[in-house]
Amino acid sequence: MRWITAGAWACAAALLSMSGCNIIGPAYVLIHGPEKTPALFTLEKDRSTVIFIDDRANILSPRALRQTIAQTAQKALLENKTLTNVIDGRAAILAASEESSSELLDIATLGKRVGADIVIYATTLKFELSPDGQTFQPEARFNVKVLDVTKPQPRLWPAEREGYPLVVTGGPRAGTLPRTTSEVNKARQALADRAGVAIARLFFSYETHERAMESR
């Protein structure tokens, strides 16, 4: 429950009594607080959890971006107190690197190898800075699942086999497409950071306006 001081109530009443539609919005936010985007799935905060960014199709370049996405996501989950027991995503990437092309590790085995009960598993489908080679419009796509690797039937969320389709964009940008190696790396790093935050935000509520600001 959001408590409002007597002064705030008086201010809100004064605002509401004034004419003009432009007053109603600020008064409503004052009383009810900013609009929230809810979590899509609630994680058990104390269970050991690892984030694994799967890129077996070699879409991410450089490959170190997998680590960036995982670390950004786990940092956000810890800072928002959504989780208290997170295994560094680098451990999952290292475990996956030991698999052979003929014997791919299933996610349950990978989770157990790094000591995790829960795996947040994101398959990379797309990661690009431009759809046409001219427009600077970063976009990344993932299918995200949550699995409890201690259970015979590990799938926790979502029910769909492919996973939750997550689209991360930077929005249309003014200016030219990055050309130098430094500019491209910086833009890719920024998209990876946004992707990590977007994955984390599937599991905690946040102010909706932050999503709009992020997509600009």
N, C-alpha and C positions, 0 to 999 in steps of 0.2 A: 504494500500500500504506500502511495506517495503522500507524505505529509506536507501541507501547505501552511506557512505562517500566516498570522492575522494580517500582517502587512501585505503579503502576496495576495490574499483574498480581497483585501480592499482595493489593491491595484487592479486586479482582474475585474472586479465589479465596476470600477470606474471606466475601464477600457470598454467593457461590454455595454455600458450605458451611453457611450459616445456613438454618434452616427458614423456610417461609412463601413463598407464591407471589409476594408483592409485591416480593421482592428480585430475582427473575429479570430483570424488565424493565429496571431501572436498570443491572444488571450487564451485560446484553447491549448496551445503548447505550454503556456505558463502553468496551467492547471493540471493538464494530463501528462506532460512530458513529451519528448520527441517520439515519433513513431519508430517502432522496432521491427526488424525483420527477424522472425523466429528461427531457431535451430531446426534443421530438418531431421536430425537424429541426436539423441542424448547418449553420450558416452558415459561409461562407468569410470569416474575420475581416478580412482585408486588402482585400477587394474593396469598392468604393464602393457604399454601400447607403443607400436612402431608405425611410422609412415613410410610406405615403400612406393616410390615412383618408378613404375615399370616403363621401360623404353626399349623393348626388344626389337622394335621396328626402326631404331636409330633415327628418330625424328628430332630429338634434342641435340643441338650443336652449339657450343661444346658439350660433351657428355657431363661435365661438372655441373651443368644446370640442374640435373636431377637432385644433386646434393643441395643446391640453393633452394629449390622448391620445398624439399622435405624439411630443411632446417628452418625456413621461414614459417612453414605451417606449424611445426612443433613449438617454435618460440611463441607464436600467437596463442596456441592452445594452453601453454603454460602461463603466459601473462594474464590470460582471461580466466585462469583457475578452472578451466574445463577439464584439465588433466593434471595429475600430480606425479605420475610415474611414467615418464616417456623415455623410450630407448632411442638413442641417436639413429636417425635414418641412414647414416653412413654404414652402420653395421649391417643393415638389410642389403644395401647396395653391394657391400663386400661379399656377403653370403651369396648373392645372386651371381656375382662375377666368377664364382667357383664352379658354376654349373657348366655342363658341356652342351653342345648343340643337339646331341642325341638324347640327353637326359636333363630336361628342364625341370627345375625345382617347382613343385606346387607350392602355393602360398602358405598352406598350413605348415609344411615342412620348413619353409623359410622363416616363418614366425617363431617356430619352436627352436630353431638354430640360434636365434638372437635372444631367446628368453622372453618373448612377448606372448601375452595371452590374446591381445587384440591387434589386428593388422588393419590399418587404413591403407587400402590398396588403390592406387590411381594409375590407370593405363593411359599413356600418352597417345592421343590420336592426331593432334595437330599442334604446331608451334611455329608461327611465321610472323614476320614483320609487315608483309605486304601481300595482298591477294592477287596483285597484277604486276608486281615489279616496279610500280610507279607511285602508288598511293601508300603513304605511311599509315597503316592501320593494323597494329599488332593484334594477334588473336591466338589463343591456345585453347585446346579442347581435351578433356579427359573423361573417362568413365571411372567413377569412384565407388568403391564398395567398402563395407566394414565386415570383418570376419573375426569370429571367436575360434581360434585355432585349437582350443582345448576341447571342442565339441565335435562329435562325429559329423554333424551337419553344421558347418561353421558359419554359413551366411547369416548375418544379423540385419543388414540393410544395404540396398533396398531389395525389394522382392524380385525386381527385374534381373534377369541373368546378366545382362550386359553391364549393369551398374547405373549409377546416377549420372546423367550427361551434364557435365559442367563446362560452361563456355566462359572464358576469360578474355575480355577485350580491353584495349586502351582507348577505344573510341577514335573517330576520325581526328587526325592531327594536322595542324597547319605546318607548312614547311616541307622540305624535301626528304626523301627517303635517305636514311643513313648510308653513307658510301664507304668511309674509311673503316678499317678493321676496328679501331678504337670506338667509333660511333656505333657500329653494328653490335659489338660486344656489350656496350653500355645499354643499348635498347633491348637486347636479349635478356640481360641481367634484370632490367626493370620489369619486363614481362614475366620472368621467372618469379620475382618477388611478389608481383600481383597474383600470380597463380597460387603461390604458397598461402597467401592470406585468404584467397577465395576458397581453397580447400579447407582451411581451418574454420572459416565462417559457416560451413555447412553444419557445424556442431556447437555453435553458440549464437545467441541473439546479439544484434548490434543495431545501431541507429541507421535507419534506412537511407538517410541522406549521405552516409559515408559511401554507400555503393554507387550512388549517382556521381559523387565527386571522384571516385576511383576510376570510373569509366570515361572520364573526360580526356 
